[in-house]
Amino acid sequence: MNALERQEIEAFLILCEELHFGRTAKRMLISPARVTQLIQKAERLVGAPLFERTSRGVVLTELGQRFRQDLEPAHEAVQEAVRRAVDSGRGITGVLRLGFLGTTNGMHLLELGRAFEAKHEGATTRLLLESEVGDRLRPLVEDRVDLMATLLPVSDHDIVVGPVILRERLVMAMSADHPLAKREQSSMEDLADYPVIASSSKDELWIEHFVPRRTPSGRPIDRAYSVDTLQAGMAFIASRPTIGPIITQFAMFNQHAGITYRPIEQAPVIESALVWPAAKENELIRAFARVAEEHGPVELEWDPLAPTSPGAGDAV
């Protein structure tokens, strides 16, 4: 009994979507002539044309439309069965424990988790915790999570840095009655004029990325206070003449009446990425990273001076 081969089925279904032999060939990485051969073979098998070639392009015949409706679900079921078998064979099954630093990172991680689970039915993700700015990689070290979305850079050579999932800019945080709150914009040079708050992390490279030792012109910056948690930092800023560069997502989700945010002129772009312990890397983690890479990074935009932003009305 004659039957359609896999490549013939794929050529038919892709041509149903594209309605163009050239685009179908490009997706299948074969020549347009080969696509024509595959379609002709399928048409010989069914005994009638599946497509009509007109001066305007390619259209499905009535038989072609019915054939697509019957074939597509069956083909998807076969593909899904193969995917499940491959996932089991490669170890893409089980529970992947996730952690994050930054609310937007956590929300995006949930979206990636749903996409990952939809692609790999035998795998499950659980978003377990948010780490602290003072020791953001600690959940990985303590084996409380398998993978994290956190801010770069990461200098620990035992940690693998995967795909970037989010980009954002720094804004300046200050008390509502701070002199800088009277201006509509801040700059990294302002860090030399006031005491500055920074993370208590032991990762100097990471701290330097956000609060350098010197301004762009070379003036020294006084890191007067160091904090373990974001909320401690917010309390310091609200109650003291302290300022501090803060990432956009921290500002967006920490709206307090006593705190004002201002854009930073030529603010550096801060990236967040997936990270995991090199010693514990497995196919489950690699598969999640591939999903994140396919989706690409989110560009987080937020204007502290917009009417709905916290502190927007404090400038005079």
HELIX and SHEET records of a PDB file:
HELIX    1   1 ARG A    6  GLU A   18  1                                  13    
HELIX    2   2 PHE A   21  MET A   28  1                                   8    
HELIX    3   3 PRO A   32  VAL A   46  1                                  15    
HELIX    4   4 GLU A   62  ARG A   90  1                                  29    
HELIX    5   5 THR A  103  LYS A  119  1                                  17    
HELIX    6   6 ARG A  138  VAL A  141  1                                   4    
HELIX    7   7 PRO A  179  LYS A  182  5                                   4    
HELIX    8   8 MET A  188  ALA A  192  5                                   5    
HELIX    9   9 GLU A  204  PHE A  210  1                                   7    
HELIX   10  10 LEU A  230  SER A  239  1                                  10    
HELIX   11  11 THR A  248  MET A  252  1                                   5    
HELIX   12  12 ALA A  278  LYS A  280  5                                   3    
HELIX   13  13 GLU A  283  HIS A  295  1                                  13    
HELIX   14  14 ALA A  312  ASP A  314  5                                   3    
SHEET    1   A 2 PHE A  51  THR A  54  0                                        
SHEET    2   A 2 GLY A  57  LEU A  60 -1                                        
SHEET    1   B 6 ALA A 123  GLU A 130  0                                        
SHEET    2   B 6 GLY A  94  PHE A 100  1                                        
SHEET    3   B 6 LEU A 147  LEU A 151  1                                        
SHEET    4   B 6 VAL A 269  PRO A 277 -1                                        
SHEET    5   B 6 ILE A 159  SER A 175 -1                                        
SHEET    6   B 6 GLY A 244  ILE A 247 -1                                        
SHEET    1   C 6 ALA A 123  GLU A 130  0                                        
SHEET    2   C 6 GLY A  94  PHE A 100  1                                        
SHEET    3   C 6 LEU A 147  LEU A 151  1                                        
SHEET    4   C 6 VAL A 269  PRO A 277 -1                                        
SHEET    5   C 6 ILE A 159  SER A 175 -1                                        
SHEET    6   C 6 ILE A 259  PRO A 263 -1                                        
SHEET    1   D 6 ALA A 123  GLU A 130  0                                        
SHEET    2   D 6 GLY A  94  PHE A 100  1                                        
SHEET    3   D 6 LEU A 147  LEU A 151  1                                        
SHEET    4   D 6 VAL A 269  PRO A 277 -1                                        
SHEET    5   D 6 ILE A 159  SER A 175 -1                                        
SHEET    6   D 6 VAL A 298  GLU A 299  1                                        
SHEET    1   E 2 VAL A 196  SER A 199  0                                        
SHEET    2   E 2 ARG A 223  VAL A 227  1                                        
END                                                                             
